[in-house]
Amino acid sequence: MENQVRASLVAELTQLLAGGNAHATFEAAVADLPAPLRNQAVPDVPYTIWQLVEHIRIAQWDIVEFCLNPQHVSPEWPAGYWPDKKLAVDEAGWQNTLLQIAHDRQRLMALLENPATDFFAPLPHGDGQTIFREAVLIADHAAYHTGEIILVRRLLHCQLPK
């Protein structure tokens, strides 16, 4: 792949993963969220903000591990991709999850920036997945659930910081 095209593709994927583009970033969606609201349920909404954030972490971690480690075994679907609904998150758990999301996103971006990475070659241990597809999947998945986080915040009467 031509260097300029590759650099443009990396820049676009990085912006998609971290920049938000047409939507709020994950970081903006969780910024300044009062701790008690992280675990607060909204009637007729199946997930708390904590459960959505932890789900983003688990799914992103799984996809990044799949890209980097041919021996990786994904969690069982769907139970392995969601935290136990009976468990609440404390401050340490919340901060750890946020750090892990940032760390795994950085691992993916390092893979994208690696000149040896072929974005479009099927992963040998997959069934047709490519690095490009997995990067877009992570961005799409995070954007979907980030929108849900923002909606739950609004239902809890907790606006995003300005």
N, C-alpha and C positions, 0 to 999 in steps of 0.2 A: 504494500500500500504506500502510495506517495507520502512523503513526510508532511507536506502541508495539509493534505486531506486527513491524514492520521491525527495531526495536531488539532485540526478543526473538530474532528469527531470526538476526541478526548475532551476538548473544551465544552462541547455541547452536552456530552454525557455528564461531565462534572457539574455543569450548571443545572442540568435536569435533576441530578441526585442531591445537590446541596443548595441550589439557588432558589428553588420555588417556582421560578418562571411565572406561570399564570395563576399561581395559588400561593398561599402562605407557606412558609417553611415549617418543617417539623419543630425546629427550635422556637419559632415565634408562637406556635400552637401550644407549647408547654411552658412558655416563659411566665414567670411570676404566678404560677398556679398555686393558690393557697393549699397547703398540705391536706387539710380536711376534705377538700373537694376531689382529691386524687382517687379516693375510694368510695365516693358518694354515688349511689345509684340514682338514676332518673327513671320514674315510672315508665314502663313499656319500652325502655331502651335496654338491649340485652347486655351491654358492657359498660363498665366504668372507664374513666379516662385511664386509670392504671392498667386495666386489662388490655385496652387498645395499645397503649405504649409498650407493654410487655410483649404483646403479640407482634408488633412491628419489630422489636428486638429479636425475637425468636425466629421469625420468618427471614429477616435479613441475614442473621447469623447462618441459618441453614443454607441459604442460597450462596453466600460467600464461601462457606466451607465446601459446598458442592463444587464450586468453581476451582477451588485451590487444592482440594484433597480427594483424589480418586477413591479412597477408602471410606470417605464420610458416609455415615448412615443417618438419614433424616429421621426426625421424630415421627412417631405414629400420628397420622391425620385422623381427626382434627385435634384430639386431646393433647397431643404433644406441642401444639402451636399456640395454646392459650394457657394462661395461669389458672390455678385453681380458684374458682369464683368465691370460695369461702375465705380465702386468704387476702389480707389487706397488705399494702406496701407501707413500710416505714421510710423515714428520710434516707437512711443508708441504702436501702434497696432501690429507692427511686433514683438516687444519684448514680448508683452502680449501673442501673439500666440505661440511663442517659449516656453515661460514659461508654458503655458497650456499644450502643447504637452508633455513636461518633467513631469509635475505634473500628468497628466492622465496615462502616462506610469508607473510612480512610484506607482500610485494607483493599477494598474493592477499587478505590481510585488509584491506589498504587499499582494494582494489576492492570488497570486501563492505561496507566502511564508507562508501563514496562514495554519497551520497543519489541520485545520477543512475543508479546501477547498478540495472537491472531484473533481478532474480534469475531470473525465469521466462520472459523473452522469448528465443526461439531466437536464437542468435548468427547474424548475417547471413552469415557466412563458413563456417558449419558445416552439418551436416545434421540439425539438431534439438537440438543440445546447448544447454544453458542454463548460466548462471553457477552456479546452485544445484547442478545435476548435476555440474559440473566440481569444485566445492568438495567435495562429498560423495565424488566419485571420488578426489580427492587424499587425503582423510582415510582412506577405506577402503583404498586402496593402501598408504599409509604404515603403517597399523595392521597389515595383513597381514604386510608385510615386517619390521616392528618385532618382531612375534612370532617370526619366523624368526631374527632377530638374537639375541633372548633365548635361543631354543633352541640356537643354535650356541654362544653363550657358555657355556651349561650343559654342552654336549658337550665344550667345551674346558676345563671345570672352572674357569670364571671367573664367579662369581656377580655379580649386580648389587650396586652399593653400597647400603648400608642407609640 
